[in-house]
Amino acid sequence: MKIRAVAALGAEISSIETIDEERRDPGEGDVAFDLDYCGICHSDLHFLKNDLMNTTYPLTPGHELIGTVTSVGTGVKGFAVGDKIGVGCMVDSCLSCKNCQMDEEQYCDKGATFTYGSMPVHGRAGPEGKPTVGGYCTKMVVNERFAIKIPASAHDKLAKAAPLMCAGITLYDPIKAFGVTKGTRVGIAGVGGLGMMGIEIAAAMGAEVTAISRSRSKEERAKALGAKNFVAMNDEESLNAAAGSLDIILDTVSACHDSEPYAKLLDKRGTLVLLGLQVTPVAVGAPHFVFTRKSVTGSLIGGIKNTQEMIDFCCEKNIYPEIEVIDASKIGDALQKLEDGNDAGVRYVIDCKTIQ
């Protein structure tokens, strides 16, 4: 089927244009839907700019999709025409390896097929040899195995639900994986769109949340979302007072930055979890870890089972990001704001009905 899509034709934001693209017709096990909304993620900017040196153009980004089902293929049991559907960062994996069997398809041994810019190899994401086309578009087809059911309680908040497909699961999955529970002392580094999601989710799980940011400009906002404490990285007194006070830090910052100060905030056996895709090496002094059994690790989104669990949890707890809905004509402006640091801290969400 022919669709309209917003694509980058090169590694500059200024190269964005609306183009014609092709989607496969829905087959066995597939769900087709019209796009209502698609969030704009900082990862979209990384891939557009070819920061990871693997982008193929034209590139249609977008992995925070919300839409309305228009048809279903044979064998589909979980969706019907008119249902609200979500798609996150993955649209296929082998489903047979150890990690897929553990519901962690993002770590598929044979390679997950991501929602955009990824070559299909497992047979459920379109023809081989053509990169996947993301959610800055009008229509989508996805295998039911990689689709998320949107709870009825979110049907009047669909634009707000879109960023949960990436931002929500990016925080929910490590919070769950690293055993955060009531009383866990959790630091959220970065109070942008991703960090604010982390504050809300961790607080809703009963954690004692400390927000960590460059300055105190976002302190009031962070505490309104559920942070009990705040650390300003440009304030030495604030840093010293918080030394050794955290069990885990979720580092949501995508821009290149110094992770060394975070290590000092961790208690013995504490864990620094990298979530942002900064493209420069992470440098932290070995003594922080050798003498205190601290650790540094990373986390990539989450599997489909946990994504469904996350959306159900967030909708039940009324956890939604602060968003700004934009027309398709403003996509370039929104990406530039992300490039400039997104001081507003909002998640930009495209009204896909405006893609002409």
Secondary structure, DSSP 4 states (H G I P E B T S, - for coil): -EEEEEEESSSSGGGEEEEEEE-PPP-TTEEEEEEEEEE--HHHHHHHTTTTS---SSB-----EEEEEEEE-TT--S--TT-EEEE-SEEE--S-SHHHHTT-GGG-TT-PEESSS----SSSSS-TTS----SSBSEEEEEGGG-EEPPGGGTT-HHHHGGGGTHHHHHHHHHHHTT--TT-EEEEE--SHHHHHHHHHHHHTT-EEEEEESSGGGHHHHHHHT-SEEEETT-HHHHHHTTT-EEEEEE---S----HHHHHHEEEEEEEEE-S---SPP---HHHHHTT--EEEE-----HHHHHHHHHHHHHHT----EEEE-GGGHHHHHHHHHTT-TT-PEEEEEGGG--
